[in-house]
Amino acid sequence: MNDAAAAYQIALVWKITGNTSYADKAVSILNGWASTLKGIGCNASSSWDFILMAGTQGYQFANAAEIMRSYSGFSASNLTAFQSWMRNVWYPICHGVLPNGLNIYANWDLGCIAQVMAIGVLTDNSTMFNEAVTYFKTGAGNGAAQQVAYYIHPGYYGQCQEAGRDQGHNTLDVSHLTVIAQQAWNQGVDLYGYSNNRILAISEHTSKGNLKDTSTNNFYTVPYIPYIYGSNYQYTFSNGSQGSNRPTWGCIYHHYVNVKGLVAPYTGKQLALQTPENGGQGCCSGGYDQLGFESLTCALDPISSDAAPSGLTAVFLNGKVLLSWWGSAYATSYVVQRGTASDGPYTTLASGNTDPRSYEDSGASGGTYYYIVRANSTSGPASNQVSITTGNPLIAYYKFDETSETSASDSSGNGHTATLSGNTSFVSARINNGVKLDGSSGYVSLPTTLLDQLGDFTIAAWVYVSSSSNWQRLFDFGFGTGRYMFFTTHSGNASAAFFITYNGGGDATQHLFIPNTTQSRLPLNTWTHIAITHLGTQTWLFLNGQIVNVNNYQYLHPYQIPGSTDLPAQYWIGRSQYSVDPYLNGIVDDFRIYAGCLPASAVQFLASMSG
């Protein structure tokens, strides 16, 4: 680790000063290691820790060599030998990790993403480079974009996967993300802006939580939801190593502020505390976990004019419209405006908003509303417009009253047509016709945008179970086996249940079971009405119009399930995200999704309906 840092730092000195004695020393270090190190591993007591070293020191060696490849003293044969060494000794370790994703903390993944990407650049291997980019966007491990930012709080504060562990590791996540994003940017790939600036969301949450408010001399409070990781239950933002100040904030700050014109106040405060910062140093591994010197390598002149507020989103949560947006570099405050027609006119709801960049509109009674946010004043530059309909609107409604088609129309009027796949048919059901699923290949696919604004919700349906198999689904809306919500007619403990998770099954899942009674699993060969309603942090499970269970601390919401803009959405009736789970054998009728929490009386009315 010392030599990887030394090679990089000496290479920088040569690049700046032109003094070839530094170049020769860097080349000596690189050639020495390439001709000596034949393999990387650990003894049994250290288990898999060598993967951490291979990721972090691997990308650092590759970056040092990338600087030196333009030096005549680093001969073509030297470069070829070094490239071969990186490709054959270093790359296989992280390549073996990436396709499957380790079920461990984010840094294991992130170091390997950075390493594979760096070696891809050094060896001019686009396949290798794209492997890293693709994994960051769609991977199954905790370093992929959708997992590393576990939860996005109002105002786009991104709770990192390791925020409840300790701040040494939490800030290291930012260090690794910086390397990944900057390496990709240098190759023309924008991961900084990926998935609505997800890396900035993490940086702002992490940097704020490790800064002290100068007015109180206490650390800032940041929002946090509990994170469950295997047997680790992390209920608060960890104060372990709080105040960590890694030399890692320069690239993120200058890109978002001075390239994109966004605001990054807490990232900027961290950078100001450290500039000019150092690089790898000290006695132990922590000092060498990042390259450092980012105020040197990434500094940019202040942007001449900032951007308008951007990335405005709206969801209906806890009975209110929740708005979040990205601020602009030179704005001092924000004005929130609402209209009842697209493009206005708008009425001002609030002004002087600063931190967080979010707003809750509790006055939007049933109807469709249009929102914008302006910088500084009512005539300042405006954000994108976003619209949302309140009043518990029906956003998808499948009567399944067709007779022979391969699709099912959406009777909500929103055009969310469903597609039938496998062995399905329309048969006489509870209310006119329903869709019959054969238990082996039949299922229904729903459009992939249904969860986008779904905070509070109601999902209701009639189901007739012909045979009961463990884990068969009434519905399963998700993005593979890591992010989903579903209702099963028969779970592992034999109860029918609702599940939702952002980070895999087991203890990372919030669930709500039908209590263990004679009807804990859905009965066979009879019609049963199921409804799940959710408001804020409360979820109710209804069976035939009656509440059978309540979760008063359901802090996961459907709109955050997507996580990444490249994950393929799989919104299914009758089929599981898990390929080994059985398909539903039965009939589904009158399937409804509402963007809001219906009162119990409305659910009781739905449960009383018949043909």
Buried (B, 14 or more C-beta within 10 A) or exposed (E): BBBBBBBBBBBBBBBEEEEEEBBBBBBEBBBEBBEEEEEBEEEEEEEEBBBBBBBBBBBBBBBBBBBBEEBEEBEEEBBEBBBEBBBEBBBEBBBEBBEEBBBBBBBBBBBBBBBBBBBBBBBEBEEBBBBBBEBBBBBBBBBBBBBBBBBBBBBBBBBBBBBBBBBBBBBBBBBBBBBBBBBBBEEEBEBBBBBBBBBBBBBBBBBBBBBEEEEEEEBBEBBBBEBBBEEEEBEEBBEEBBEBBBBBBBBBBBBBBBBBBBBBBBBBBBBEEBBEBEBBEEEEBBBBBBBBBBBBBBBEEEBEEBBBBBBBBBBBBBBBBBBBBBBBBBBEBBBBBBBEEEEBEBEEBBBEBEBBBBBBBEEBEEEBBBBBBBBBBEEBBBBBBBEBBBEBBBBBBBBBBBEEEEEBBBBBEBEBBBBBBBBBBBBEBBBBBBBBBBBEEBBBBBBBBBBBBBBBBBBBBBBBBBEBBBBBBBBBBBBBBBBBBBBBBBBEEBBBBBBBBBBBBEEBBBBBBBEEEEBBBBBBEEBBBBBBBBBBBBBBBBBBBEBBBEBEEBEBBBBBBBBBEBBEBBBBBBBBBBEEBBBBBBBBBBBBBBBBBBEBEBBBEBBEEEE
